[in-house]
Amino acid sequence: MEPVPIKAPLKGEWMVLNSPGTKIPSHGTDQFAQTYAFDLLQVDWDHKPVKFHKKSTLDYILGRVHLIDCYSYGKPIYAPISGTVVEALDGYPERDPVQPIRDISLAFKNAWFFDPQKHSTQDVAGNYIIIQGDRIWDGIWAFLGHMKTGSVKVNNGEKIESGDLLGNVGHSGNSTAPHLHFQLMDGPDPIIANGIPCCFREYELYQDTNWIKIENGIPKNKDRISL
């Protein structure tokens, strides 16, 4: 299947964490329709290695990095496709401060021991939105997860256009740092749906000290992109 062109769900400069441009499935599993999913994170590119927060590495290890210290936290999220909101869930608590051992352990636990009879999608995705596409996106559903608690700005049944504001980047659910997880699916339920490949209609890629315009491209892991 050819990748579906979408409008980027974020604005500004981002680092690609997990992308189908590097490997498929991008997250190492087809579970939860994640085959072609993306993770995007903001970092300090001048710090080597790059950091997603304003504090020291020691502060991060000791659990002294709060959500407000993270570059991605609270950044606006926009609809990548037009359509109807079929599910918008908020109210799932975030973990503050960010703590690597706890957050990574939770991520592995949720990934490996998820039981649909005992757990909900929100246990993995945190606060999330699912959009059923229309027009050129008919038969496609967009999923955006790990959103900031209290930030979801749309309601079930609401008609939206690509580019509309949906909410803000957060650290809810199966998240090791505030970031955006998004994907396209062939159905409304990520537990049983399959992933659908997508590409960004346009973005800029930082390469060899220059910004290069890309159309209908799929960035790779660790790419520095401007949306």
N, C-alpha and C positions, 0 to 999 in steps of 0.2 A: 504494500500500500504506500502511495506517495504521501510524504509529510503534509499535514494540513497547515497552511499559512495562518498565523494568528498575530494579533497585536500584543506586544510585550506587556506583561501584567505589572511592570514596575517602570520607574523612571530614574535616570541618573546612572551612576557607575556601580557595577556589580562584579563579583567574582562567581564563576560557575563552579559549584561544588560537585554535583552529580549530573551527568548529561548523557543522553543516548548518542551524542556525537563522539563519545569516547568508548562506551561499551553498551551493549544491550544484553540483558536488561540493565538499565542505568543504575539501579539500586541493588543489583545482585539477585533480584527475585522478580517474578511475574505477579506475586501476591499483591492484593489491593490495587490491581491494574496499574502497577508502577513501572511497567516495562519501558516506557519512553518518558518517564517523569524527570523533571528538573528540580534542583535545589539551587537557590541563589542567595548570596550572602554579601554584605558590604564589609570591606576590610581597609586597614591602613596599608597601602601599597608601599609606603616609604620604609616601613619596618620590615626587617628581614630576620626570621620568616614573617610573613604577613600576620596581622592580628585582627580579630573581629571586635575588639574592645579597646578602651582607652587606658586600661590599667596595665600593670606589669604582669609578666608571666607568673611570678610568684603569687601575686594577688589572685590570679585565675586558679592556680593549683590549690590555694588555701580557701577558695570559695568566697573571695571578696569582690568579685565582679558582678555588679548588679545589672539588671536589665537596661537601666538608663545609661549604663556605660557602654552598651553595645551599639555599633554604628547602624545596624539594620533595624533596630527596635523602633517600632512606631512609624516606619516609612509607609506611605500610602500604597495600596494595592488596587489595581484597575482590572476591569473585566477584559479578558483576552478575546472573547467572542460575544456576539449578541445573542439574546435569547430570553429564557425565563428561569428565574431562580426556583429550583425544585427543592432545595434544602439549604437552610442557613442556620447554623447552630453556634451559639455563643454561650458564655457562662462557664466554660471549662477553665479551671485555675491554672495560672502560670507558676513556674518555680523561680523564685528570686531569693538569693542570688543564683547565677549560673554556677554549677559545680560539676566538673568533668567526670569524676568517678560515678556520682549518682546519676547524672544525665545519660551517660553512655551505658551504664548498667540497665537503666530503665528502657533505653532504646532497644537493646538486645532482648530484654525480657519480653517487651511488647511484640517484637518482630518474630521471635521464635516460639512463643507460647500463647499467641493470640488464639482465642477460642470464640467463634461467633455466637456460641450458645451462652457464654458467660460475659463477654466483653462487647463493647460497642465500637463503632468506627471512631467515635470521639476519643476513646482511650488511646488510639494511635495518632489520629489527625489533630486532636485538640479542637479548637474552634475552626470551623470550615464552611465553605460555600460550594454548592454544586449548581452549575448552570446548564440547562438544556438548550443547545444551540438551535437557531432558526436560520432561515435563508441559506446561505452557502455552507452553514455549519449544521444543517439538518442531519439528525442521526448521530450527533456528537455531543458529549457532555464534558464540561470543564470542571476540574476539581482543584480547589485552592485551600491549603491547610496551614496549621500552626499559627493561626492569627491571634492578635492581641486580644485579651479578654476585654469585653465591653466595646470592641471597635467595629463589629459587624454592622454595616449600614444598610443592608437590604433585607427583604422579607420574602418568605415563601410565596410564590405566585407572581412576584414582581417582574415586569418586563424591563430589560436593561439593554443598553447598546454597548458595543465594545468601546473600551476607554472610560466607562463610568466608574466612579469610585465605589469600591466594595468594602474596604476596611483598612486595617493596618497590620504590618508584619509583627509577629509575636513569637512566643516561646511556649506554646501550649502543646500538650500531647507528646508524641515521640520525637522530641527535638533536643539536640545537643548544644544548640546556640540559636538565638533568634534569627530566623531565615524564612524564606518563602519556599514551600513545596507546591508545585502545580503539575497537572497532567491532563491529558485528554483521554476519554474512555468511550466505549461503545454502549454504555448503559448508565443508569443513575445510581447503581449500588456498587461501590468499589470492591466490595467483598466478592462479587461474582462477575463483575465486568472485566473486559480485556482492555489493555492500553492501546491507544492510537497514536502514531507518530505525528509530531508537529514541528514546525519551524517558525522562526521569527520573521515577519515580513521585512523588517529592516532594523539594523543596529550597527554600531561601530565596534570594531575589534582593535585593541591596542597591540601592535606588532612592530618590533624593531623601532621603538620610540615614535611610531606614527599611528594615527587613527585611520583605519581603513573601513570604508562603508561596505556593509554586507547586506544583500537582499535575499530573502527566503533561505536563510542559513540556519545551521544548527551549531551553536558554540560548543566547545569541548571543555572538559574538566580543567580548572585553573585558568581559563581564559578571562581576560579583563575586558569587559564589554561596557558600552554606554548605550542606554536604551532611551 
